[in-house]
Amino acid sequence: MESPQSSLEGKAVLVTGAAKRIGRAIALRLAREGARVGIHYFSSEAEARRTAEECGGAALFRANLESVAEIERMFREVDERLGGLYGLVNNAARFMRREALEITERDWDFIVDVNLKATFFCAKEAALRMRRQGGGRIVNLSSLGGIRPWAARVHYSASKAGVIMLTKALAKALAPEITVNSVAPGVIPFEDIDAEGLRMIEETPARRGGTPEEVADAVVYFLKASNFVTGQILALDGGLSLK
């Protein structure tokens, strides 16, 4: 019987968008857990190389996640270089403020192609491999914006709400061998936080923003949990979704 909390020692885990910010924190935490980390990036090559070095020489994978063909190529490279895949962390995402009636088709595709479409096709490619080897773990990063509607980010909220339902549907489709769960961060402040983000922190019951390391803790929990934990959405938001 599978243990409730298994070790990640020696297990291959791919993290998309792992060059910086939350993805970087997840990659570093996984390396400390002993995982063989794969770091995906697209344009942030210098940051990705630094993160890979800090992870003890993690494998780097470059791909434009807007393209399904590039996603498929990346996973073939994962086969060659990691020799199997236990975990996938769908972290890569785009974030844009735009008033609802100003959103263009280009704006919509810019957000949805990476935040939702790529999340599905990365999960699909990972699951095909996980099934062949008997199981695995997929963790999707959604957002508080997928739980609470954000009027100035309609397309972003729609994409992240889609990730939440995608997580639940895939959890049913891929059970019992593969679990699919989601972490939905609230405000995780970085140096470019805007006035709206600061206001949201003031409204947060915990009276602070979260940290990338706290998101990484939640991701690791789902990667290590037994297959009795699947289809779950963990709002890591200091209680803001309760308001």
C-alpha positions in Angstrom: 0.0 0.0 0.0 1.3 3.5 -0.9 2.6 5.5 2.1 0.6 8.6 3.0 3.7 10.8 2.5 6.3 9.4 0.1 9.8 10.7 -0.5 10.7 12.7 -3.6 14.3 11.5 -3.4 15.6 10.7 -6.9 12.2 11.4 -8.6 12.0 13.5 -11.7 9.8 16.6 -11.5 9.4 19.2 -14.2 8.5 22.7 -13.2 7.2 25.1 -15.9 8.2 28.7 -15.6 10.8 27.9 -13.1 13.4 30.6 -13.9 12.2 33.1 -11.3 9.6 34.1 -8.7 7.3 31.3 -7.5 8.6 28.7 -10.0 12.2 29.3 -8.8 11.1 28.8 -5.2 9.4 25.5 -6.1 12.4 24.3 -8.0 14.8 25.1 -5.2 12.5 23.4 -2.6 12.3 20.3 -4.8 16.0 20.1 -5.1 16.3 20.2 -1.3 13.8 17.3 -1.2 16.2 15.3 -3.4 14.1 15.4 -6.6 15.7 15.5 -10.0 14.4 18.8 -11.1 13.7 19.8 -14.7 13.5 23.6 -15.2 11.4 24.9 -18.0 11.8 28.5 -19.3 11.2 30.4 -22.5 12.7 33.9 -22.5 14.4 34.1 -19.0 17.5 32.2 -19.9 20.0 33.9 -17.5 17.6 33.5 -14.6 16.9 29.9 -15.5 20.6 29.0 -15.6 21.1 30.6 -12.2 18.2 28.6 -10.8 19.5 25.4 -12.3 22.9 26.0 -10.8 21.4 26.6 -7.4 19.4 23.3 -7.8 22.7 21.4 -8.2 22.9 21.4 -12.0 19.2 20.8 -12.9 18.3 20.1 -16.5 17.0 23.0 -18.5 14.2 22.8 -21.0 13.3 25.8 -23.3 9.9 25.9 -24.9 7.3 28.4 -26.0 4.2 27.1 -24.2 1.9 28.9 -26.7 2.8 26.1 -29.1 1.6 22.5 -28.6 4.3 21.3 -31.0 6.9 22.9 -28.7 5.3 21.3 -25.6 5.5 17.9 -27.3 9.1 18.4 -28.2 10.0 19.5 -24.7 8.5 16.3 -23.2 10.5 14.2 -25.7 13.6 15.9 -24.4 12.4 15.2 -20.8 12.3 11.5 -21.8 15.8 11.6 -23.1 17.4 13.7 -20.3 15.3 12.8 -17.2 14.4 9.2 -18.2 10.9 9.3 -16.9 8.7 11.7 -15.0 7.1 11.4 -11.6 5.8 14.9 -11.2 4.7 17.9 -13.2 4.2 21.4 -11.7 2.3 23.6 -14.1 3.5 26.9 -12.8 4.1 29.0 -15.9 1.5 31.8 -16.3 0.9 35.3 -17.6 -0.7 38.2 -15.7 -2.1 41.3 -17.2 -4.4 44.1 -16.1 -6.8 45.3 -18.8 -10.3 46.8 -18.4 -12.9 44.3 -19.6 -14.2 46.3 -22.6 -10.6 47.0 -23.8 -9.6 43.3 -24.0 -8.6 42.4 -27.6 -8.4 38.9 -29.1 -4.6 39.2 -28.9 -4.9 40.0 -25.1 -7.2 37.1 -24.6 -4.9 34.6 -26.4 -1.8 36.0 -24.7 -3.2 35.0 -21.3 -5.3 31.9 -22.1 -2.8 30.2 -24.4 -0.3 29.9 -21.6 -2.5 29.9 -18.5 -5.0 27.3 -19.6 -4.3 25.7 -22.9 -0.6 25.0 -22.1 -1.6 23.7 -18.6 -3.8 21.1 -20.3 -1.3 20.0 -23.0 1.6 19.8 -20.5 -0.6 17.7 -18.2 -1.6 15.5 -21.1 2.0 14.9 -22.2 3.1 14.2 -18.6 0.1 11.9 -17.9 0.9 9.8 -21.0 4.4 9.1 -19.5 3.2 8.7 -16.0 0.6 6.0 -17.0 3.3 4.0 -18.8 5.4 3.9 -15.6 2.5 3.3 -13.2 1.6 6.6 -11.8 2.6 10.2 -11.0 1.6 13.6 -9.6 0.4 16.7 -11.3 0.1 20.1 -9.5 -1.4 23.0 -11.3 -1.0 26.6 -10.1 -4.3 28.4 -10.2 -5.0 31.6 -8.4 -7.2 33.5 -6.0 -8.3 35.2 -9.3 -9.9 31.9 -10.3 -11.9 31.8 -7.1 -12.8 35.5 -6.8 -13.7 37.5 -9.9 -11.2 40.3 -10.7 -13.0 43.0 -12.7 -9.7 44.5 -14.2 -8.4 41.0 -15.2 -11.4 39.2 -16.7 -9.3 37.1 -19.0 -6.9 36.2 -16.3 -9.7 35.2 -13.9 -11.4 33.1 -16.6 -8.1 31.3 -17.4 -7.4 30.5 -13.7 -11.0 29.4 -13.1 -10.5 27.1 -16.0 -7.4 25.7 -14.4 -9.4 24.9 -11.3 -12.1 23.0 -13.3 -9.4 21.4 -15.4 -7.8 20.1 -12.3 -11.0 18.5 -11.0 -11.9 17.0 -14.3 -8.4 15.6 -14.9 -8.3 14.2 -11.4 -11.4 12.0 -12.3 -10.0 11.2 -15.7 -6.6 10.1 -14.6 -7.4 8.3 -11.3 -6.3 6.2 -9.6 -2.7 6.1 -10.8 -2.2 9.9 -11.3 -3.3 12.6 -8.9 -4.1 16.1 -10.0 -4.4 18.9 -7.5 -4.1 22.7 -7.5 -2.6 25.4 -5.3 -4.4 28.8 -5.7 -2.1 31.5 -4.3 -3.4 34.9 -3.1 -1.2 37.9 -3.1 2.5 36.9 -3.3 4.2 40.2 -3.4 7.3 40.9 -5.4 9.1 44.2 -6.1 6.6 45.2 -8.8 3.5 44.9 -6.7 0.9 47.5 -7.6 -1.6 49.6 -5.5 -4.3 47.0 -6.0 -2.1 44.2 -4.7 -1.2 46.3 -1.6 -4.9 47.0 -1.0 -5.6 43.2 -1.2 -2.9 42.6 1.4 -4.6 45.1 3.7 -7.9 43.1 3.3 -6.2 39.7 4.0 -7.2 38.3 7.3 -3.6 37.1 7.9 -2.6 40.8 7.5 0.3 40.0 5.1 1.1 38.7 1.7 2.3 35.2 1.2 5.8 34.0 0.2 7.0 31.9 -2.7 8.3 29.4 -0.2 4.8 28.9 1.3 3.5 28.1 -2.2 6.4 25.7 -2.6 5.4 24.0 0.7 1.9 23.4 -0.6 3.2 22.1 -4.0 5.5 19.6 -2.2 2.6 18.4 0.0 0.6 17.5 -3.1 3.6 15.8 -4.8 4.3 13.7 -1.7 0.7 12.9 -0.8 -1.0 9.5 -1.4 -3.5 9.0 -4.2 -6.3 9.6 -1.7 -5.6 13.3 -2.2 -6.7 14.3 -5.6 -8.9 16.9 -7.3 -8.3 19.4 -4.4 -7.9 23.2 -4.6 -5.8 24.7 -1.8 -6.4 28.4 -1.5 -3.1 29.7 -0.1 -4.3 33.2 0.4 -4.2 34.2 4.1 -8.0 33.8 4.2 -8.7 36.4 1.6 -11.0 34.1 -0.3 -13.3 34.0 2.8 -14.2 37.7 2.4 
